[in-house]
Amino acid sequence: MTKSDGPMTQQMRDAQGRVLVFDSGMGGLTVAREIRQIAPALQVDYAADTGFFPYGDKSDEALRARLPEVAAALVREARPDVFVIACNTASTLALDDVRARLDIPVVGTVPAIKPAASLTRTGVIGLLATPGTIRRAYTARLIEEFASDVTVILHGSVDLVHLAEAFAAGEAYDARGFAAALAPIFNARDGNIVDTIVLACTHFPLVRARLAAAAPDGVTFIDSGAAIARQTLRVLGSTALAGRSEEAGGRLFITDEGSEHARLVKVCARFGFERVGPPVLLTAER
């Protein structure tokens, strides 16, 4: 869970230690960027579960079985002080399972429903996520707890995940896809007065400007990236290991041996993760 309150302090900027940011694909790069902005001295590595991407269309059972094991394998290889699950789908399903499997702190990602409910002036907000996050009981509980007095229009899109990755990689994409992803929200009952949309997939901030251009004037898009970064630094403050190696961060870990991750490697390099380690495979995959 993340907190969004509290200013960035000099102590945060000077934080030491190693963080591993994890996602199914490249969406978590938006979170890694936020962490680096807050704490430039921190060693940040990145891991993408390329062997099981995308998570948004996988079954709950398959994800629940895989996530603790792939997290453990990545942590053994990267040796971080904190493991950040920069994925709403994974966090809303298996955050507790991953925490139980690892012996280091785990920071999860949840949709920014609470701040959106506070920000709206019309009383109607949108939640743009993957189908997996939309159907989670965890998401329903967040809405009940923090947005019971507003209307929440939910829409899950796997297509937008792929569109965001193509955009980030500089590949050809259909610009009409941004409006198409938003249309179910604005066309729903009361959708014409939506003034705040939660980007509840870490891929979606990659195309925030494109989504904003496709939305009516006055719609605000928010995500939980900055809050995740602050929470990571709060956790790290009391858990960083003494004598941690001064080796530079910026490593990229992947979980498949094929060539399907070439796009990911290219985009990660743009974000500063240029050193690609050997594939981290689960025992059953070897």
Secondary structure, DSSP 8 states (H G I E B T S, - for coil): -----S---HHHHT--SEEEEEESSSTTHHHHHHHHHH-TTSEEEEEE-TTS--STTS-HHHHHHHHHHHHHHHHHHH--SEEEE--HHHHHHHHHHHHHH-SS-EE-----HHHHHHH-SSSEEEEEE-HHHHH-HHHHHHHHHH-TTSEEEEEE-SHHHHHHHHHHTT----THHHHHHHHHHHTSTTGGG--EEEE-STTGGGGHHHHHHHS-TT-EEE-SHHHHHHHHHHHHHTT--TT-------EEEES-SSSTTHHHHHHHHHTT--EE------GGG-
